[in-house]
Amino acid sequence: MRKDTNLAVDGARLWDSLMEMAKIGATAKGGVNRLTLTDLDRQSRDLFVTWCKDAGCTITVDRMGSIFARRKGTDDSLPPVMVGSHLDTQPTGGKFDGALGVMAALELIRSLNDLDIKTRHPIEVAMWTNEEGSRFAPAMVASGVFVGAFPEDYGLSRTDVDGKRFGEELKRIGYAGPAPVGGREVAAFFELHIEQGPILEEAGTDVGVVTHANGQRWYEIDITGVESHAGPTPMARRKDALLCAARIVEAVNAIGWGHEPHACATCGMILAQPNSRNVIPGKVFLTVDFRHPEDDRLASMDAELRRLVPEIAARSGCTAELEQIFHFPVTTFDPACVGRVREGARQLGLSHREIHSGAGHDAVYMARVAPTAMVFVPCVGGISHNEAEDIKPEWATAGANVLLHAVVETAGVA
């Protein structure tokens, strides 16, 4: 590890960048609504690209719209050390989920410029498209295509609830880039992120050294009943798709409780048709999200869902089609990169602890093709995917400094 007390980011500049980016899509409650491939997403991309060019980086945009800002290495033929996250948000998202990782990566470049430190490997700031998966499912689709988890055509063909296609919206906002997606060597990947949980803040710990990420499975369920008048149709004759959905929601919740203490089971999206107050719903679209830090327990949850959904549908007089659209197993991050994060925190005198991620991140996919590690910082109350999401400036600075040390150690000082 480079023993240089001057190796530090400009924390005030990092915070100013976060607050400026948060103005794009700002909500009345203090959060951010900046969905993937909207005009607001385009504005955030434009600002990011401008800042990166001002920092002397060259810009590449790939065919999934992910942006890579490259700072040359003294041996520019070496594969890059990549660092970054995402700028898209949930509909009621916060200022820091994703944006902290992108702005800290940019600040890392700016600080190396200020300190006139050159690295042997080039450093690339990565801004991944559609990490959240809120508008276009599944999540992390661009980084997934980058590592070969999804075909490119699959990624570009995703549609939102209005039927708008990912590829067409990418063209519309001007970020359908010419560069191939993936297929190139990456020396290492690092991602800074807020924890999105309460552990670090409650323990009074400065930094989380992320060793693993939970496995996840996402499902979509299409339920079909019979639309009928809410007045004349007797209760015993109904085939209510929404009632069937409600029973499935309850079953999903029970599956989560049945695999405690580490399981998470969520139905986050439900769309009923025809969505009229005096019509018994004939169709419902429902999503399910399962997470667990043990693959065998996640498989058990999957088996329970597949058994219960047709049983519930039959009991409700409906049919239900269940499709798993997203799955990645428990991810173990690279011990050497994790060690550099740990050593960076130690050298900076920051309290730290090992932690696993309950959320999915682009780092989970990047771990398939490059040595990868993550740095967590606390968030107030453990609240995220919420307009109330908040962190303290000193937490952002601490995490960015650990990131800087780990990246410089990996890229090598010329």
SULFEN-V586124 format. One line per field, one symbol per residue. phi: phi as a letter, one per 20 degrees, with the letter a starting at -180 (. if undefined). psi: psi as a letter, one per 20 degrees, with the letter a starting at -180 (. if undefined). Layout:
phi: ???
psi: ???
This chain:
phi: .fecfeebeefffgfffffffffengdfenebdcfgmefffgfffgfgfgffffeneedccefenfdcdddgdfdfffffedbrabdfcfgcededfnfgfffffffgfffffgeldddfffddeddeelffmfeceeflfffffgenfcfgffffefcefenfegfffffgencefefgemmcfcfacccebffmbeffffemefcdeedbcgfccdcccddcccfbffefefgfdeceffffffffgfffffffffcfedfccbddbbcdcemcfdcffebbdcdccdbaecfffffffgffffffgffffffemcdbddcedabcfgddffgffgfffffffffemefbbfbdeedebggfffffcbgcbcddcfcfmmeblbfegbcegfffffffffggfffffffnef
psi: ponoiinqrnhghggggghghihojprhjjbpnmqpkrhhggghgggggggghhjjqqppprijjqpooppqrhniiqqqoqpacriqrrhmaaihoghghghhgghggghhghilpqqgqqppppoqplghjggoqrrkhghghhjjhqqghggiiqqaijjpqgghhgggikknriqqobkqpphrpqppqqhkriggghikpgppophrpqqqpqqppoppcppqpifioqhijqmohhggghhgghggghgghikqiiqpppoippoqqjlphkpppiqppqqpoqqqjphhhhhgggggghghghgggghikrqpopppippqrppprphggghhgghggghikpqqqqqqpiqqqhhgghihiqpqrqpqqqqpjjprlqhipqrqhhggggghgggggggghghpp.
